[in-house]
Amino acid sequence: MGVGGDGRSKGAGSVLAERLNHLFANMHPPGAPYTNAFVAEEISGGAETYGGVKVTEQYLSMLRNGKRANPSPELLRALAKFFAVPVGYLLGDLSQPQAARVEEEVRFLAAMRDQRVRAIALRSVGLPPEVQDSLTTIISQFRQQMNLPADPPEQGGDRRGEGPDTDR
């Protein structure tokens, strides 16, 4: 993975760091985000699942803060597998629409950790499309009345009770 010379305004390491941090913040089960130590232990201990890759929490930290930017292809594959994203997302090799789709799926999965959001979504299953459209309109109207953006902001974790002026 080269830094510079590829026409991007950011180095490849910062793209990787940004995307890793996004995944750590959003792709986790209910509760606290994954730690570097947890991910390192899972990958290093899962020889069959992750191809025998070994990684330390310190190295993951360096990748996440941009101090290291050239992990092995095997580690990138293991991280992509752990977070269930295409390896091209971590490399910055996806087109903008493809990367946006991955990030949309990550936001969706993060939102679905909230039991109330999940209950609303599941209750709409099986309803006719026009009823689902009506529900979407009603939710949009509630968001507007509460001075919330039309679309929920990208969030890390299960942050409840944040107002519309929360910085991100």
C-alpha positions as CSV (number, residue, x, y, z in Angstrom):
1,M,0.0,0.0,0.0
2,G,1.8,3.1,-1.1
3,V,1.5,6.5,0.4
4,G,1.2,9.5,-1.9
5,G,1.5,9.6,-5.7
6,D,-1.9,8.1,-6.1
7,G,-3.8,11.4,-6.4
8,R,-5.5,11.2,-3.1
9,S,-5.4,14.1,-0.7
10,K,-4.8,11.7,2.2
11,G,-2.1,9.1,2.5
12,A,-3.0,5.4,2.3
13,G,-2.2,5.1,6.0
14,S,-4.7,7.7,7.1
15,V,-7.4,6.1,4.9
16,L,-6.7,2.7,6.6
17,A,-6.6,4.4,10.1
18,E,-9.8,6.2,9.5
19,R,-11.6,3.1,8.3
20,L,-10.3,0.9,11.0
21,N,-11.4,3.4,13.6
22,H,-14.8,3.6,12.0
23,L,-15.1,-0.2,12.2
24,F,-13.9,-0.4,15.8
25,A,-16.4,2.2,16.8
26,N,-19.4,0.7,14.9
27,M,-18.9,-3.0,14.3
28,H,-19.4,-4.6,17.7
29,P,-22.1,-6.4,19.6
30,P,-24.2,-4.4,22.1
31,G,-22.1,-2.8,24.7
32,A,-18.7,-1.3,24.5
33,P,-16.7,-1.2,21.2
34,Y,-13.9,-3.7,20.7
35,T,-10.5,-3.0,22.1
36,N,-7.3,-3.5,20.3
37,A,-6.4,-6.2,22.7
38,F,-9.6,-8.1,22.1
39,V,-9.3,-8.0,18.3
40,A,-5.6,-8.9,18.4
41,E,-6.4,-11.9,20.6
42,E,-9.3,-13.0,18.5
43,I,-7.3,-12.9,15.2
44,S,-4.1,-14.3,16.7
45,G,-6.0,-17.1,18.4
46,G,-8.2,-18.0,15.5
47,A,-5.7,-19.9,13.3
48,E,-8.4,-21.7,11.3
49,T,-10.6,-18.6,10.9
50,Y,-7.9,-16.0,10.3
51,G,-5.2,-18.0,8.5
52,G,-2.7,-18.1,11.3
53,V,-2.2,-14.4,11.3
54,K,-0.6,-13.0,14.5
55,V,-1.0,-9.4,15.5
56,T,-0.4,-7.5,18.7
57,E,-2.6,-4.8,20.3
58,Q,0.3,-2.4,20.0
59,Y,0.5,-2.9,16.2
60,L,-3.3,-2.5,15.9
61,S,-2.9,0.8,17.8
62,M,-0.2,1.9,15.4
63,L,-2.4,1.1,12.4
64,R,-5.4,3.0,14.0
65,N,-3.4,6.1,14.7
66,G,-1.6,6.1,11.3
67,K,1.9,5.4,12.7
68,R,2.0,2.2,10.6
69,A,0.4,2.0,7.2
70,N,1.6,-1.1,5.4
71,P,0.2,-4.2,7.1
72,S,0.6,-7.6,5.4
73,P,-2.1,-8.7,3.0
74,E,-2.8,-11.5,5.4
75,L,-3.5,-9.1,8.3
76,L,-5.7,-7.0,6.1
77,R,-7.7,-10.1,5.1
78,A,-8.0,-11.1,8.7
79,L,-9.2,-7.7,9.8
80,A,-11.7,-7.5,7.0
81,K,-13.0,-11.0,7.9
82,F,-13.2,-10.1,11.6
83,F,-15.3,-6.9,10.8
84,A,-17.2,-8.6,7.9
85,V,-16.2,-6.0,5.3
86,P,-14.5,-6.4,1.9
87,V,-10.7,-6.1,2.2
88,G,-10.9,-3.4,-0.5
89,Y,-12.6,-1.2,2.0
90,L,-9.6,-1.3,4.2
91,L,-7.2,-0.8,1.3
92,G,-9.2,2.2,0.0
93,D,-9.5,0.3,-3.3
94,L,-13.3,0.4,-3.6
95,S,-15.0,3.0,-5.7
96,Q,-16.7,5.9,-3.8
97,P,-20.2,4.3,-4.3
98,Q,-18.9,0.9,-3.1
99,A,-17.2,2.4,0.0
100,A,-20.4,4.4,0.7
101,R,-22.4,1.2,0.6
102,V,-20.1,-0.6,3.1
103,E,-20.4,2.4,5.4
104,E,-24.2,2.5,5.0
105,E,-24.3,-1.2,6.0
106,V,-22.0,-0.5,9.0
107,R,-24.3,2.3,10.1
108,F,-27.3,0.0,9.7
109,L,-25.8,-2.7,11.8
110,A,-24.8,-0.2,14.5
111,A,-28.4,1.1,14.5
112,M,-29.8,-2.4,14.8
113,R,-28.0,-2.9,18.1
114,D,-30.6,-0.6,19.7
115,Q,-33.4,-3.0,20.7
116,R,-36.0,-0.3,20.2
117,V,-34.9,0.4,16.6
118,R,-34.7,-3.3,15.9
119,A,-38.3,-3.8,17.3
120,I,-39.6,-1.0,15.0
121,A,-37.9,-2.5,12.0
122,L,-39.1,-6.0,12.7
123,R,-42.7,-4.9,13.3
124,S,-42.7,-3.5,9.8
125,V,-41.8,-6.8,8.2
126,G,-44.7,-8.2,6.2
127,L,-46.6,-4.9,5.9
128,P,-47.5,-3.8,2.4
129,P,-44.9,-1.4,0.8
130,E,-47.4,1.5,0.9
131,V,-47.8,1.0,4.7
132,Q,-44.0,0.9,5.1
133,D,-43.7,4.1,3.1
134,S,-46.3,5.7,5.4
135,L,-44.3,4.6,8.4
136,T,-41.2,6.2,6.9
137,T,-43.1,9.4,6.4
138,I,-44.4,9.4,9.9
139,I,-40.9,8.8,11.3
140,S,-39.5,11.6,9.1
141,Q,-42.2,14.0,10.4
142,F,-41.3,13.1,14.0
143,R,-37.6,13.8,13.3
144,Q,-38.5,17.1,11.7
145,Q,-40.7,18.1,14.7
146,M,-37.8,17.3,17.1
147,N,-35.4,19.3,14.9
148,L,-33.4,16.2,14.0
149,P,-31.8,15.8,10.6
150,A,-33.8,13.9,8.0
151,D,-31.4,11.0,8.2
152,P,-29.9,9.9,11.5
153,P,-26.2,10.9,11.9
154,E,-23.5,8.4,11.7
155,Q,-22.9,7.1,15.2
156,G,-20.4,5.1,17.0
157,G,-21.9,2.6,19.4
158,D,-25.3,2.8,21.1
159,R,-25.5,6.5,22.1
160,R,-29.0,7.3,23.3
161,G,-30.3,10.6,24.4
162,E,-28.1,12.8,22.1
163,G,-29.7,15.9,20.9
164,P,-29.7,17.5,17.5
165,D,-26.7,19.7,18.3
166,T,-24.4,16.9,19.2
167,D,-21.0,17.4,17.5
168,R,-19.6,14.5,15.5
